Amino acid sequence: MRTLAVLPLLAACSVPVSTTGQDIIGGTRSTGMTATMLLAGFPADRSVLTTCTAVLVSPTVLLTSAHCIDTPNHPNYLYGVFTGDDAGPYPTLAALEPHLVSVAAVHPNPQYQTQSPFLADIGVVVLAQPLTTVTPLPLHRTPLDATITGKPALIVGYGQTTYQQPNQTRFEAMTVVGALESDTVVVGDAAKHGCLGDSGGPAIVEGVLVGVDSYGPTGCGAASHYRRVDSHLAFIDQYVPPPASADAGPSGGAEAGMDPSGGGDGGCSTGHGAGLGIGLALLALRRRRR
């Protein structure tokens, strides 16, 4: 289910901040995972800012969660992508917006279901111009099977590293694949998992993207469910044509500069003590399961 929390206005400022998702519990600062980026959304009047995590899979396309970009919850929204590892120095939307890469279009999966278990909670973000300085993450293009359970998994995202304490810095953690389900792969353990701020963030196994963060338990106390990319290739490939040799599985590729010993979980979040949360009304929106 969705849980909505509103923090009071901290100072006189016209832009409240909304957050959608989960961040990394038990992770460390991530400066090398450059394909993982912050997705910002806001209406034309700039009255609200929502943020999620997204992952670059081609020079012009990122994947994220459908609930980060769906029209009912984001009517007529504009979007931009922050490519840095720390949005904290930009305390307002006015300060952040000049640092955003322009987005031409967003496309939630048309099969996305807003009720639990949130099937097809995956979406595409199309950039206005290609990003040529960042290496996209390869997609897992062969069907996942039970052998993935127990494998090490790298999770990355922006958001809370401590539950209910805002954060807007990219974190990562090396954790483990806990289970494989029909539409999701469960990633995380008791010590390292996603929290508010990581929705749309990647789960990476052997250098290949296997899923994007969709939802987790209330309180960020356990593993998150990552929407399987191999289950949604028909949708994704409308925007990301498969490579000539479309057989990427584990070991199918790795992002430049990725530290295989790193770690992290997925979700969406906005603001921290010295960042987007300063002087803003913070609104935290995160998909939860009771």
N, C-alpha and C positions, 0 to 999 in steps of 0.2 A: 504494500500500500504506500501511498505518498504521505509524508509527514511534513508539515509546514511549521516553521518556527520563525518568529519575528523578534528581532532585538530592537530596543528603543533607539531613536535618533540620538547620535552621540554629539552632534554639533550642528550649527547652521550650515547645511549643505543641501543642494537641490536634488542630488542623485542617490536614491536608495540602491542597494545592491542585493540582487537575488542570487542564490546559489543552488545548483542542481547537482547533487551527487556526493561523491566520496573521495577522500584522500588517503595517503599511505600511512598506515600504522606500523611502527617498527622499521621504517625506512631511513634512508640517508639522502642528503642533498644530491640532486641529479643534474650535473652540468654537461654530461656527454650524450644523453639520450635526446638528441636534438630533433628527432622526428616526432617526439611527443610535445604537443603545444597546447596553449590555453585558448579555448574558444569563448569569445565574448559575444553576447547578444543583447540588443536593446531596442526599444521602440523609437520612432522618429523624434519624439519629444525628449528623448534621453532621460526619462523619469525613472527608469529602472535599468539595472545592469544584471544580467545573468551570466554565469560562467560554467563551463564544463571543460573536460579534457578531450583532446582529439589527437589522432595519429596520422601522419603523412604516409600515404601508400602510393602516390605518384606525384610528379612535380606540381600537379594542379588539384589533387584530390586528397582530402582527409576523411577518415572514418570517425564517427562518434556515436553516441546513443541517440535513438530516435526521440526519446523523451526530452532531449536537450534542444531539439529544433522543431518539434511538432507544432503545427499551426494553431490548434485550439489553445495551447498554453503560451504561445509566442506569436500572437496575431500581428502581421505586418512588421515583424522584427527585422532589424538590420544586424549583420554579423561581421566580426573581424577576428583575426587570429593573431595572438601574441606569440612570437617565436622564441622569446628569451626564457631563461630559467627562473626568473624572479620578477613578478609584477608588483611586488611590495612597494617599490619607490614611487608608484603612481597612485596616489590616494583618492583620486576621483576619476569618473569616466572622462571628464574633460582632459585630465592629465594622461590617461591611458590611451585614448582613442588615436592620437597621432602616431602611436607605436604599433598600431594594428595593421596587419596585412588585409587588404580588401577581399571580401567574399562576394562572388557573383551570384551564387545560388546555394540553397540547401535542399536536400531531398530525404525526408524520413522514409523508411521502407513502407510501401503502401499496405503491407500485411501487418504492420505494427498494431499490437493490441494493448490498450491502456490499462487493462485489468490483469491481475496476477494470473499466470506467470509471465506476463508482459512479452508474449511471443514477438519475434522479429524486431526487438528493440535495438535497431541499428540504423544509422543514417549516414548520408554522404554530404560533405561540405566541398563545394567547388570554388577554388580561388579565382580571382579576377586575372591574376598573372601567375605564371609558374614560379615556384621557389627552386632556384637552381643551385643554391648553396647548401642544401640539406639533402642527405641521402634518404629516400623513402624506405619504409620497412616492407619487406616482402610478405605477401599473404600466404597462409597455409592453404594450398590448393588441392590437397588429397584428403579424402575423408578421414576424420579422426577416429581412432578406435580405442579400446580399453587399455592399450599399452601406454597411452599418454598418462594415465593415472600414476601418481607418484613421482613424475619427472619434475626436475627443477623448473621454475617459471619466474621470469622477471616481470614485475608489474611497475608501472610508472604513472604518475599523475600529479595534479595540482589540488590542494585542499588541506583538510585537517590531518595533522599528524597526531593530534590528541583530540579525542571526541569533544565537540562543542567549543573548541578553541580555534578560531578562524586562522587560515593560512593561505597564502597565495604563491607559494614557491614550489617548484617541481621537485618531487621526491621519487625515489625508486627503492625497491627491495627485492631480494631474491627469496622466493618462497617455494611452494610446491603445488602441483595440480592435485586437487583432492578427489575429484569425480568428473565423469563425463556424462552429460545428459543430452536429451534429443536436440535441444536448441541452445544449450549453454555448456560451458566448461567451468567447473567450480575451482577457484584458485585462492590459496591462502591457507594459513594455519593460525594457531592461537596467538602467536607473537607478531606475525606479519600478514597484513591484509588491507583491504581498502576501507575508506571512510568518506565522510562528506567532502566532495570536491573532485572525485576521480571518475565520475560517469563519462564513458567514452574513452577512458584510458586503456592502453594495451596490456594484454597478457602475452608474453613472448616466450616461446619454448624453442631452444636451440637456434635462436636467431630469427625465428619466423613468427609473424603475428597469428595467433590462434583465436583470439577473441577480444572484444571491447567490453569494458565494464558496464553492466546493466543495472544490477541491484544487489543489496546486501542486507544483513539483519539490522534492526534498530539498535542503536548504540555502538555500531562498528566493532562488535566483539568477536566476529568470526569471518570466515571466507566470504568472498563475493562471487556472484554469478556473472560470467563474461559471455556475451553473445557470440556464438561460434561463427567465424567468417566462412568456414567451409560449407556451412548450411545455407549461406546467403550469397553465394557467388553469382547466381543468376541476376540478382539485384545489383550487386557491387560492380559486375563486369559491364553494366550499361555505362558506367562512368570511368572504370579502370580496366581497359582492355587487357586480357591476359597476355603474358609475354609469349614469345615464340615457343618456348619450352615451358608450358604451364604445369609443371609437376612439383612445385615447391612444397616440401614437407619439412619436418624438422631437419635442421642443417641446410635448408634451402637458401639461406642468405643471412646476413647480419648487418645491422646498421653500423655505419662508420663510427668508430669511437665508442661502441657499446662495451661496457665493462661487464663481463659475464658473472662477476662476483657481486654485482649490485643487487638491488631489490626494490619492490614497490607494489602497491595496490591501486585500483581504479575508482573513480567517482568524480563529482563536481563540487566546487566550493568557491567562495569569494571572500577575499579580505583577510588580513591578519593585523597584528598590533600596529605595525608601522606602514601598512600598505593600504589596500583598497578599503579596508574597514574603517579608516580614520574619517570621522565626520560624516559617516554614511549610515543610513538605516539599513541594517543587514537583514536579509530575508533568506532563510535557508530552506531549500526545497530538495528533498532527497527521496528517491524511491525506497520504500522499506517493506520488509515482510514482518508480520507479527510473530 
